[in-house]
Amino acid sequence: MADSLAPPRPLVDGPSAWIGADLAKRPEVWTYTLSEAEIAEIATATEACRGRDIAAIRREDFPLPKFGVVLDRLRDEVLNGRGFVLLRGLPVEGRPIEESATAYWGIGTYIGSARSQNAKGHVLGHVRDLGLATEDPNVRTYQTTERQHFHTDSCDIVGLLCLKTSKSGGMSSLTSSNQIYNVMAERHPDLVWRLFQPFATDRRGEIPEGKKPWFDMPVFNDHQGYLSAIYSRTYIRSAQRFPEARQVTEEDLAALDCFDSLAEDKDLRLDIVFQPGDIQLVHNHTILHDRTSFVDWPETERKRHLLRLWLAAPGARPLPPVYAERYGSVEIGDRGGIICPGAKLHAPLEAV
């Protein structure tokens, strides 16, 4: 048995291990506001792609001569620095969904290659309430008004574009999984050891060919000097419905409860209120994201609506072989997403 007094690895020392209370005082550090010239560049590239299949648009099809250099720098900050950025000011209000989706997709091509987000092969996701509930084990939380709880998505970088906000609630929260590790390693080394062992995690009915309806994955993974996290407590809990899956122990629950408590700590987390036109880019390997529950508008045209991209980024960190169980591959630039039999990759313009 591992020495309970010694943590599994050294503490993470660097910008990815941040404290939310500190960043909340300096929003200018993590917010990039688009200039009029940059908006004009995006508009020109978007117009040039009018009528095209969004999913087929590549970086070279969407020229951003000056802003593209900025996006390359921001991608590096997401992958190797703080782990997230908020782009503010993309014009979306009163514009057709095709225009906003094309502009967002084009920006995304500078961050990485889009991955399928569900069993239907959607490479452009719609985060919108479909009147569903996670009591159904085949429903994912983004299709509901429920709180999402702190989790990671199955890709290097997740992007969210806010088109419309809810009547109330729906706040975005981020927290550094690297900082959670640091705190657990110092205060609860006996519990943090457990998070380096596998937990069964539910696929929620989206099962790749030849795979089980759940996958086994540690929360923390230490590989080639990088500490990465992959986590969804909701899906760990629902995987317990499978008799063949390893059942959680009291020690497991104590470790998960400690992890969740630190993720939700008001000093560690950073709360962000989206505005229409905000694009949030988050590094899944070092950051957990959450969304509070929300009350939506009764009118269909006013309902909360975000567009989502799952991106495999060039220059991303190496991941351990176990990630292939969820990501399909660990090849940098070509990994992540959910690929199920019969799925055809496409970018729908409606939430379905």
SULNORDA-V565293 format. One line per field, one symbol per residue. burial: b if it has 9 or more other C-alpha atoms within 8 Angstrom, else e. Layout:
BEGIN
burial: ???
END
This chain:
BEGIN
burial: eeeeeebeeeebeeebbbbbbebbeeeeebbbebeeebbebbbebbeebeeeebbebebeebebeebbeebbebbbbbbebbbbbbbbbbbbeeeeeebbbbbbbbbbbbbbbbbbbbbbbbbbbbbbbeeebbeebebbbbbbbbbbbbbbebbbbbbbbbbbbbbebbbbbbbbbbbbbbbbbeebbbbbbbbbbbbbbbbbebbbeeeebbbbbbbbbbbeeebbbbbbbebbbbbbeeeebeeeeeebbbbbebbbebbbeeebbbbeebebbbbbbbbbbbbbbbbbbbbbbeeeebbbbbbbbbbbbeebebebeebbbbbbbbebbbbbbbbbeebebbbeeebe
END
